[in-house]
């Protein structure tokens, strides 16, 4: 995502870690693995719908591939 000429790319692997969320106005803030040493991201309602839809499809594909 480019903002003001700055580009950020992030790679995250999620295994067994704490996953917490917090409502903040019209977005959901997620925290993976802790707030001080983990990874945080925000999503809108639509973004969360897309994430869950894609995640559900990916989980089904992963389970049927085994």
N, C-alpha and C positions, 0 to 999 in steps of 0.2 A: 504494500500500500504506500503510495507516495503522498506525503504531506509536506508542503513548504520545501520541496526539494530533498526531503529526507526519506530514505527507503529502509524499511525494517523487515527482515525475514527471521522467522523463529521456527525451530524444530523442537518438538516435545514428544516424549514417550511416556505414556501413562500405564502403570501396572497396578500395584497395590499401594495406593497413597490416599490420603484424605482428600475429599472433594467437597468443598463448601460453597454455598452461594449466599448472596445478599441482594435484596431488592434495593435499588437506588433510583428512585423516580420511575422513569419508563424503561429502564434497562436492568439486566441482571448481571451482577458482578460475580464471576466464578474465581475460586482460589483452589489451585491444585497443589497439594503437598505442603501447604503452609503459607502464611501471609508474608513471612520475612525471607524465606529461602525457596519459595515455590514459584509458581507461574500463575499470573492473573490475566483474565480477559473479560471483556464486557460484551454483552449481546443484547440486541433488541428482541422483542417478542417474535418478530418474523425470522430473525437470525436463529433464534432458539428452535423454532419450528423446523427450519431447514437442517440444523445440526442434528436434531432428534430423528428426523426422517432419514437422513443420510446414515446416521449412526445405527439405526435399526436395520437398514438394508445391509450395512457392512457387517454387523453382528450375525445376521442370518447367513450371509455369504461365508463368513469365517467358520461358523458352526457346520455348515453343510459341506465345506471343503475338507474337513477333518475326517 
